[in-house]
Amino acid sequence: MRRIGILGAMELEIAFLKEIMEIEEVVEYAGFNFYVGSYGYLKLFIVESGIGKVNAACCTQTLITKFNVSHIVNYGIAGSLRPDIRICDIVIGHSFTYHDVGKSQLKNMFPFKEKFYADECLERIAIDAFSQIELKECNYHLGLVVTGDEFISNPSRRQNIVIDNNGCCVDMEAAAIAHSCFLNKVPFISIKCVSGNYDEDSTEYNTELDHIAAYSAARFTIKILNILEKH
């Protein structure tokens, strides 16, 4: 039985997946609640990591060392970094980097990686999952997810990140999870649904859009799980 670790930063991101799985127990460890259960023939370990790189990395390492997961999936909401990537579009993370760590530091210090990459098999499964969505309310994009410990609230700051990285979307967790998975040699994929447009001044959260985007990301993740269950 495959053991799939699933991380979302906030409760609104993991709530729908918790509803559709059969929860067997909740394990509290290092301050996090890990929801352990099954979905078909898959064993799932779902956790709300909290916002930010350190929380995400701690959760990822716990999933690997304590729960011995075979694959890790991160899903949730993100902000667009391109004008053609609109609200409710899906970004399948192909590569991951940080916008708040110097590129020379990433390249010249352990683990000597400027970017981390999604597992090729999981990436193909994600693309296949999108093709199975009957109602195409959104587009999907395959590309770079840029991560940092900062909520990007204005277009000028976002533009600086675009100039430095040329990414698809910005979040606060994915690169840290990819980084941890790389060190542990665990296959990883990240699915983000856009809740903020490229050119918006988003000084306040749009709660309604966040919930819609989180639900869309969860539905997409379920499609991936359905394919994984059959492989």
Secondary structure, DSSP 8 states (H G I E B T S, - for coil): --EEEEEESSHHHHHHHHHHSEEEEEEEETTEEEEEEEETTEEEEEEE--SSHHHHHHHHHHHHHTT--SEEEEEEEEEESSTTS-TT-EEEEEEEEESSS-HHHHHHSTT--S-EE--HHHHHHHHHHHHT-SS--S-EEEEEEEE-SS---SHHHHHHHHHHH--SEEESSHHHHHHHHHHHT--EEEEEEEEE-TT---SS--HHHHHHHHHHHHHHHHHHHHHHHH-
